[in-house]
Amino acid sequence: MSKILKFLLLFILITNCSLDKKTGFWSKPEKIKKNKNLIIEELFKNEKYYDKEFNPNLKIKLTKNFNKKINNLSNNNGRIDYDGKLKTISKFKYSKIDNFNKFEPDIIFDKKNIIFFDNKGTLLKFDKNSKLIWKKNYYNKGEKKIRPLLNLASDNKYLVVADNLAKYYAIDINSGSLLWTKQNMAPFNSQVKIHNNRIYTVDFNNVLRCFSIKDGDELWNVKTESSFIKSPKKLSLVVSNGKIIFNNSIGDISAVDISTGKLIWQTPTQDSSIYEDSFNLKSSDLIVSDKSILFSNNYNEFYSINIDNGILNWRQSINSSVRPSTAENFIFTVSNEGFLVIIDENKGNIIRISNIYNNIKEKKRSKIFPVGFVVGEKNIYLTLSNGRLIVVDITTGKSNLMLKIDNEKISRPIILDKNLFIVKNNSIIKFD
């Protein structure tokens, strides 16, 4: 009986499963592979980015509605009542930071005071006239040599630090005295948010961690897919309607119940077959607008996602890794190629595309990329990787001023009390 079975098996193999790829044995897997690739191409195809102006003569009219208070939990600055003369008022000096060009520094404001750090992890608090209030360093000799990069957050009482050495700690924001210090299993590379006496941040293992602000103890964590690839850009978090939403290094967007740490939804934006390309993925900060999460990346994708369920509202082909902003029903963003793009928030249709690099020589444009922008009363203020600040008229989309701040990369502009702040690598510049 066994001989008969063996003969039948041999017969089937010989007749149906030759080594020719046209036979059934080999063709079926190949066909599946092709179909899979076809599906991936349709879902994750990166269309050609916009490299031309669109409706350049269209005038955008905004009302006089401004944000009275910037909500850092949403990352959405909106439109701010600022129309400054860009005259330098003061400088807040510090020692140069290693790898400043790769870091995305954020200034912490305590009322009208400014908090930042230097190349050895020393925290510096200045008053509005750039006078030093206190100076504190909580690193040992060996840690100082590594040149820690600090991600900061604050409330009225605490200043919280999460760094690239896996260290996190809290200090009294008034005195600068250390309250507690802890060590994580992995370094941090994300924004830090404080909400209801809890700290939220993401580490290099793509784990969202929630700590008590009182003692630093971990309350819960949410693991997303880990990757040996570390994000080349600081990861982003937003807090809205009882949820904390964050991205990871491979493009997943996750929403978590902020009280319990329970995962509500998760939406991937990149297919698993292209994870090996994740080291090139640079996503913008997430922002919250009404009931949508808005963000983009350098893979020519701009997303609007429903905040309640993670379902895609719409997607546009815009190549940008800078934080977008909203005003009324418009979304503003700047592409990596130097185009100001205005989008209808509800439907995702592009309304106007303006070339704001028109005063920069074409041969230099490819070496310059946008860092960040804010939407002011009449103008958009955009910083570039070559140390320039461009002022763009909102109504017309035309650049009307380019100001040299430095010869190297500068930070995104930040506005407080009708003053504009920009971080360069040795000082913070305050403009009126």
Secondary structure, 3 states (H helix, E strand, C coil): CHHHHHHHHHHHHHHHCCCCCCCHHHHHHHHHHHHHHHHHHHHHCCCCCCCCCECCCCCCCCCCCCCCCCECCCCECCECCCCCCCCEEEEEECCCCCCHHHCCCCCEEECCEEEEECCCCCEEEECCCCCEEEEECCCCHHHHHHCCCEEEEECCCEEEEEECCCEEEEEECCCCCEEEEEECCCCECECCEEECCEEEEEECCCEEEEEECCCCCEEEEEECCCCCCCCCCCECEEEECCEEEEECCCCEEEEEECCCCCEEEEEECCCHHHHHHHHHCCECCCEEECCEEEEEECCCEEEEEECCCCCEEEEECCECCCCCEEECCEEEEECCCCEEEEEECCCCCEEEEEECCCCCCHHHHCCCCEEEEEECCCEEEEEECCCEEEEEECCCCCEEEEEECCCCCCCCCEEECCEEEEEECCEEEEEC
